[in-house]
Amino acid sequence: MNALEKKFRRIEPWVGLAEVQKQLHQGGAFLVSVDKTGRPNAMTIGWALLGTAWYQPVLLVLVRPSRYTHGCLVYSGEFTVNVPFGKMEKELEFCGEKSGRDVDKFRELGLRWEKGREVSVPVLTDCELIYECRVIAKVDVDPTEIISQEVRTKYYAQGNLHTLFFGEVKAAWQARPES
Ligand SMILES: Cc1cc2nc3c(=O)[nH]c(=O)nc-3n(C[C@H](O)[C@H](O)[C@H](O)COP(=O)(O)O)c2cc1C
């Protein structure tokens, strides 16, 4: 049993669906990627979809091109989504405010991590649910395809339209109850 398996048990990707959605609404989750130098970076996300596409378990994340994370995802094609339950508020705030371009968030926050099992991106071991993903498709949001006037004006008045990264879920993990 490696260090990850000591703390987490492997689950089917859809098992934690309700909890993931709840946490996205109540503080967010950590999207972790690595840059070209291999340095990991975490950004807070509030939007993500867990489901099925192309008969595969997929986790879809929406990342604006201005984020440092965007380049990391395009470069490495892998990411992890790490979901704390009603904790790590300070870390979520920091990772949603600061950019990996300017600061090493892992070091600054002392984030605890382990190597991913299926991808070469770290996972955050203080979280309750973890998803290891490989990008299988990416789609840039086309402004002419946004039908809702409200969505267009509310979220895209300044442009910077999201890229949708479809991550095939290669492994999902749930924290074991503390003994
Ligand atoms: C609660 C919360 C949710 C967020 N959700 C998203 C999101 O889903 N997509 C996105 O592109 N940015 C989102 N952000 C903004 C990024 O987390 C923020 O710009 C971050 O500094 C980017 O980090 P990076 O430059 O290191 O990638 C969110 C911020 C917060 C506080």
The ligand as a Gaussian input file, in Angstrom:
#p B3LYP/6-31G(d) Opt

LIG

0 1
 C      -14.692000      30.537000      -5.310000
 C      -13.912000      30.777000      -6.586000
 C      -14.217000      30.034000      -7.698000
 C      -13.503000      30.230000      -8.902000
 N      -13.819000      29.466000      -9.999000
 C      -13.135000      29.623000     -11.162000
 C      -13.429000      28.789000     -12.294000
 O      -14.257000      27.863000     -12.252000
 N      -12.748000      29.024000     -13.447000
 C      -11.788000      30.027000     -13.542000
 O      -11.198000      30.202000     -14.638000
 N      -11.476000      30.803000     -12.461000
 C      -12.103000      30.612000     -11.272000
 N      -11.778000      31.364000     -10.170000
 C      -10.671000      32.341000     -10.249000
 C       -9.278000      31.692000     -10.087000
 O       -9.252000      30.782000      -9.010000
 C       -8.214000      32.786000      -9.857000
 O       -8.183000      33.672000     -10.940000
 C       -6.824000      32.207000      -9.567000
 O       -6.020000      33.229000      -9.034000
 C       -6.141000      31.640000     -10.806000
 O       -4.919000      31.073000     -10.425000
 P       -3.725000      30.766000     -11.435000
 O       -3.411000      32.067000     -12.172000
 O       -2.603000      30.334000     -10.551000
 O       -4.198000      29.710000     -12.360000
 C      -12.475000      31.197000      -8.974000
 C      -12.154000      31.946000      -7.817000
 C      -12.860000      31.730000      -6.641000
 C      -12.496000      32.527000      -5.417000

